[in-house]
Amino acid sequence: MRLARFHTPSGEPGFGVVEGDRVVRLDHRIASFESVLAERPQPRADDPRGPAAGLRWAPPVGDHPKIVCVGFNYAAHAAESERSPDGTPQRPTLFTRFTDSFVGAGTPVVRPALDDSLDWEGEAALVIGAAGRRIAAEDAWRHVAGVTCVAENSVRNWQLHSGQATAGKNWHHSGAVGPWVTTTDEVGTGPLRVTTRLNGATVQDDTTDRLTFGFAELVAYVSTFTPLRPGDLIATGTPQGIGLRRDPPRFLRPGDEIEVEVSGVGVLRHGVVDETPAPLGREMLEATR
């Protein structure tokens, strides 16, 4: 089952089940997308149906989600980032993102004004379906509604301002999530292939069995320090192949097209546009360079 949030051509928000090229709307009888993630209700004959074409996809997460991201979780990416000097880390590297740093599938991400270091990071992400705290790893999949695709893009200049990633990870509309959540009964719990393509050329490709910290471990670790709720998201890490480490570095530019594909889940596509800087903000932007 593929669960999605969207806006209609008239701007009306909705959510439902994607079936091929059509969407079955559930928002007329279910209170929230979080409830859909928790209950995974089956479509009924009387549910409204319509074409998916023309819908504007929204990130398939809760209204107020916790978004936890994992850094350097593929050994090859940690090595290319020069972050694995002493062998396998003992704990995951985590950071958080704000909800408005993401757009839905099909909406272009925004390259910040006066900064040309927006970099791609394709990932598989877990979307929580059942609330929990201190979840044991062996119980983790009972709390996962499904998997979605994430373009967990980074503004590298700002990420490298300090040892903390927050500034580079939270530029407004710099990343993307979607197009939907594929539920665990369909996608399974086995290894998934994560592939990122830039203008049709593969730039990242790996499988989730090579994660340093696997899906269940991450749910257990994160839920130890914070309660997880339906609609929360855990982005599990990006493979080797980021633009920063190419020779020469290659960052996203207006007109580029990115695809993040997670096997059994779907394909997240987005373009890139430039931010229009606010006149009063230009001096501050220039001062940070």
BELFENZI-V75909 format. One record per pair of residues at least 24 apart in sequence whose C-alpha atoms are under 10 Angstrom apart, sorted by the first residue. I is the first residue (numbers start at 0). J is the second residue. Records with the same first field share a line. If there is no record, write none. Layout:
I->J + J
This chain:
0->39 + 40 + 41 + 145 + 179 + 180 + 181 + 182 + 183 + 184 + 185 + 186 + 264
1->39 + 145 + 146 + 147 + 178 + 179 + 180 + 181 + 182 + 183 + 185 + 186 + 264 + 265
2->32 + 35 + 36 + 39 + 59 + 60 + 144 + 145 + 147 + 177 + 178 + 179 + 180 + 181 + 182
3->32 + 35 + 36 + 56 + 57 + 58 + 59 + 60 + 177 + 178 + 179 + 180 + 181
4->32 + 54 + 55 + 56 + 57 + 58 + 59 + 60 + 61 + 103 + 177 + 178 + 179 + 180
5->51 + 54 + 55 + 56 + 57 + 58 + 59 + 103 + 104 + 178 + 179
6->53 + 54 + 55 + 56 + 57
7->51 + 52 + 53 + 54 + 55 + 56
8->52 + 53 + 54 + 55
9->53 + 54
10->54 + 55
11->54 + 55
12->54 + 55 + 56 + 57
13->54 + 56 + 57
14->56 + 57 + 59
15->39 + 40 + 42 + 46 + 47 + 48 + 179
16->40 + 41 + 42 + 48 + 179 + 180 + 181
17->48 + 49 + 50 + 51 + 178 + 179 + 180 + 181
18->48 + 50 + 51
19->50 + 51
20->49 + 50 + 51 + 52
21->48 + 49 + 50 + 51 + 52
22->46 + 47 + 48 + 49 + 50 + 51 + 52 + 54
23->47 + 48 + 49 + 50 + 51
24->48 + 49
31->61 + 62
32->59 + 60 + 61 + 62 + 229 + 230
33->59 + 60 + 61 + 62 + 63 + 64 + 127 + 128 + 129 + 144 + 228 + 229 + 230 + 231
34->61 + 128 + 129 + 229 + 230
35->128 + 144 + 229 + 230
36->60 + 61 + 126 + 127 + 128 + 129 + 143 + 144 + 145 + 180 + 182 + 229 + 230
37->127 + 128 + 129 + 130 + 142 + 143 + 144 + 228 + 229 + 230
38->128 + 129 + 144 + 229
39->128 + 144 + 182
54->105
55->103 + 104 + 105 + 106 + 178
56->102 + 103 + 104 + 105 + 106 + 176 + 177 + 178 + 179
57->101 + 102 + 103 + 104 + 105 + 106 + 175 + 176 + 177 + 178 + 179
58->98 + 99 + 101 + 102 + 103 + 104 + 147 + 148 + 149 + 175 + 176 + 177 + 178 + 179 + 180
59->103 + 104 + 126 + 147 + 148 + 176 + 177 + 178 + 179 + 180 + 230 + 231 + 232
60->98 + 126 + 127 + 147 + 176 + 177 + 179 + 180 + 229 + 230 + 231 + 232
61->98 + 126 + 127 + 128 + 228 + 229 + 230 + 231 + 232
62->98 + 229 + 230 + 231
63->97 + 98 + 228 + 229 + 230 + 231
64->96 + 97 + 98 + 126 + 127 + 227 + 228 + 229 + 230 + 231 + 232
65->95 + 96 + 97 + 98 + 127 + 225 + 226 + 227 + 228 + 229 + 230 + 231 + 232 + 233
66->94 + 95 + 96 + 97 + 98 + 124 + 126 + 230 + 231 + 232 + 233 + 234
67->93 + 94 + 95 + 96 + 97 + 124 + 125 + 217 + 221 + 231 + 232 + 233 + 234 + 235
68->92 + 93 + 94 + 95 + 96 + 122 + 124 + 151 + 168 + 217 + 232 + 233 + 234 + 235 + 236 + 237
69->93 + 94 + 95 + 122 + 124 + 212 + 217 + 233 + 234 + 235 + 236 + 237
70->94 + 164 + 234 + 235 + 236 + 237
71->210 + 211 + 212 + 235 + 236 + 237 + 238 + 239
72->207 + 209 + 210 + 211 + 212 + 213 + 235 + 236 + 237 + 238 + 239
73->205 + 206 + 207 + 208 + 209 + 210 + 211 + 212 + 235 + 236 + 237 + 238 + 239
74->209 + 210 + 211 + 238 + 239
75->205 + 209 + 210 + 237 + 238 + 239 + 240
76->203 + 236 + 237 + 238 + 239 + 240 + 241 + 244
77->211 + 237 + 238 + 239
78->239
79->238 + 239 + 240 + 241 + 243 + 244 + 245
80->239 + 240 + 241 + 243 + 244
87->211 + 212
88->211 + 212
89->211 + 212
90->211 + 212 + 217 + 220
91->211 + 212 + 216 + 217 + 220 + 221 + 235
92->212 + 236
93->163 + 164 + 217 + 221 + 233 + 234 + 235 + 236
94->163 + 164 + 165 + 168 + 234
95->164 + 165 + 168 + 169 + 233 + 234
96->151 + 164 + 165 + 166 + 167 + 168 + 169 + 170 + 174 + 234
97->165 + 168 + 169 + 170 + 171 + 172
98->169 + 171 + 172 + 174
99->169 + 170 + 171 + 172 + 173 + 174 + 175
100->151 + 152 + 168 + 169 + 170 + 171 + 172 + 173 + 174 + 175
101->149 + 150 + 151 + 152 + 169 + 170 + 171 + 172 + 173 + 174 + 175 + 176 + 177
102->150 + 171 + 172 + 173 + 174 + 175 + 176 + 177 + 269
103->149 + 172 + 174 + 175 + 176 + 177 + 178 + 179 + 267 + 268 + 269
104->148 + 149 + 150 + 174 + 175 + 176 + 177 + 178 + 179 + 258 + 266 + 267 + 268 + 269 + 270
105->175 + 176 + 177 + 178 + 256 + 267 + 268 + 269 + 270
106->172 + 174 + 175 + 268 + 269 + 270 + 271 + 272
107->172 + 173 + 174 + 175 + 253 + 254 + 255 + 256 + 257 + 268 + 269 + 270 + 271 + 272 + 273
108->150 + 152 + 170 + 171 + 172 + 173 + 174 + 175 + 251 + 253 + 256 + 257 + 269 + 270 + 271 + 272 + 273 + 274
109->170 + 171 + 172 + 173 + 174 + 251 + 252 + 253 + 270 + 271 + 272 + 273 + 274 + 275
110->153 + 154 + 170 + 171 + 172 + 173 + 174 + 250 + 251 + 252 + 253 + 271 + 272 + 273 + 274 + 275
111->154 + 170 + 171 + 172 + 173 + 272 + 273 + 274 + 275 + 276 + 284
112->273 + 274 + 275 + 276 + 277 + 280 + 281 + 284 + 285
113->273 + 274 + 275 + 276 + 281 + 284 + 285 + 287 + 288
114->154 + 155 + 156 + 157 + 273 + 274 + 284 + 285 + 287 + 288
115->154 + 155 + 156 + 249 + 250 + 251 + 252 + 273
116->153 + 154 + 155 + 156 + 157 + 158 + 167 + 242 + 243 + 248 + 249 + 250 + 251 + 252
117->152 + 153 + 154 + 155 + 156 + 157 + 167 + 168 + 170 + 173 + 174 + 242 + 243 + 249 + 250 + 251 + 252 + 271
118->150 + 151 + 152 + 153 + 154 + 155 + 173 + 174 + 241 + 242 + 243 + 248 + 249 + 250 + 251 + 252
119->150 + 151 + 152 + 153 + 154 + 173 + 174 + 195 + 196 + 197 + 202 + 203 + 237 + 240 + 241 + 242 + 243 + 249 + 250 + 251 + 257 + 258 + 259
120->149 + 150 + 151 + 152 + 153 + 174 + 194 + 195 + 202 + 203 + 236 + 237 + 238 + 239 + 240 + 241 + 242 + 257 + 259
121->148 + 149 + 150 + 151 + 152 + 174 + 175 + 176 + 193 + 194 + 195 + 196 + 202 + 203 + 204 + 234 + 235 + 236 + 237 + 238 + 239 + 240 + 241 + 257 + 258 + 259 + 260 + 261 + 267
122->147 + 148 + 149 + 150 + 151 + 152 + 176 + 192 + 193 + 194 + 195 + 203 + 205 + 207 + 234 + 235 + 236 + 237 + 238 + 259 + 260 + 261
123->147 + 148 + 149 + 150 + 151 + 176 + 191 + 192 + 193 + 194 + 206 + 207 + 214 + 233 + 234 + 235 + 236 + 237 + 259 + 260 + 261 + 262 + 264
124->148 + 149 + 150 + 151 + 176 + 177 + 180 + 214 + 232 + 233 + 234 + 235 + 236 + 261
125->149 + 180 + 181 + 182 + 183 + 214 + 215 + 217 + 218 + 230 + 231 + 232 + 233 + 234 + 235
126->180 + 181 + 182 + 227 + 228 + 229 + 230 + 231 + 232 + 233 + 234
127->218 + 227 + 228 + 229 + 230 + 231 + 232 + 233
128->182 + 227 + 228 + 229 + 230 + 231 + 232
129->227 + 228 + 229 + 230 + 231
130->222 + 226 + 227 + 228 + 229 + 230 + 231
131->218 + 219 + 222 + 223 + 225 + 226 + 227 + 228 + 229
132->218 + 219 + 220 + 221 + 222 + 223 + 224 + 225 + 226 + 227 + 228
133->218 + 219 + 220 + 221 + 222 + 223 + 224 + 225 + 226 + 227
134->215 + 216 + 218 + 219 + 220 + 221 + 222 + 223 + 226 + 227
135->215 + 216 + 218 + 219 + 220 + 222 + 223
136->213 + 214 + 215 + 216 + 217 + 218 + 219 + 220
137->215 + 216 + 219
138->215 + 218 + 219
139->214 + 215 + 216 + 217 + 218 + 219 + 222
140->183 + 187 + 188 + 214 + 215 + 218
141->183
142->215 + 218 + 227 + 228 + 229
143->182 + 183 + 214 + 215 + 218 + 228 + 229 + 230 + 231 + 232
144->180 + 181 + 182 + 183 + 184 + 229 + 230
145->179 + 180 + 181 + 182 + 183 + 184 + 185 + 186 + 187 + 188 + 264
146->177 + 179 + 180 + 181 + 182 + 183 + 185 + 186 + 187 + 188 + 191 + 232 + 233 + 234 + 261 + 263 + 264 + 265
147->176 + 177 + 178 + 179 + 180 + 181 + 182 + 232 + 233 + 234 + 260 + 261 + 263 + 264 + 265 + 266 + 267
148->175 + 176 + 177 + 178 + 179 + 180 + 181 + 193 + 234 + 258 + 259 + 260 + 261 + 262 + 264 + 265 + 266 + 267 + 268
149->174 + 175 + 176 + 177 + 178 + 233 + 234 + 235 + 236 + 237 + 258 + 259 + 260 + 261 + 266 + 267 + 268
150->174 + 175 + 176 + 177 + 195 + 234 + 237 + 257 + 258 + 259 + 260 + 267 + 268 + 269
151->175 + 176 + 234 + 236 + 237 + 259
152->237 + 241 + 251
153->241 + 243 + 250
154->250 + 251
155->242 + 243 + 250
156->287 + 288
157->287 + 288
160->287 + 288
171->274
172->274
173->271 + 272 + 274
174->269 + 271
175->259 + 267 + 268 + 269
176->234 + 259 + 267 + 268 + 269
177->259 + 264 + 265 + 266 + 267 + 268
178->264 + 265 + 266 + 267 + 268
179->264 + 265 + 266 + 267
180->264 + 265
181->263 + 264 + 265
182->263 + 264
183->264
185->263 + 264
186->261 + 262 + 263 + 264
187->263 + 264
188->214 + 215
189->214
190->214 + 262
191->260 + 261 + 262 + 263 + 264
192->260 + 261 + 262 + 263 + 264
193->237 + 238 + 259 + 260 + 261 + 262
194->237 + 238 + 258 + 259 + 260 + 261 + 262 + 266
195->237 + 238 + 240 + 241 + 257 + 258 + 259 + 260 + 261 + 266 + 267 + 268
196->256 + 257 + 258 + 259 + 260 + 268
197->251 + 255 + 256 + 257 + 258 + 259 + 270
198->254 + 255 + 256 + 257 + 258 + 270
199->255 + 256 + 257 + 258
200->257 + 258
201->240 + 257 + 258 + 259
202->238 + 239 + 240 + 241 + 242 + 245 + 257
203->237 + 238 + 239 + 240 + 241 + 242 + 259
204->237 + 238 + 239 + 240 + 259 + 260 + 261
205->237 + 238 + 239 + 240 + 261
206->238 + 261 + 262
207->235 + 236 + 237 + 238 + 261
209->238
210->235 + 236 + 237 + 238
211->235 + 236
212->236
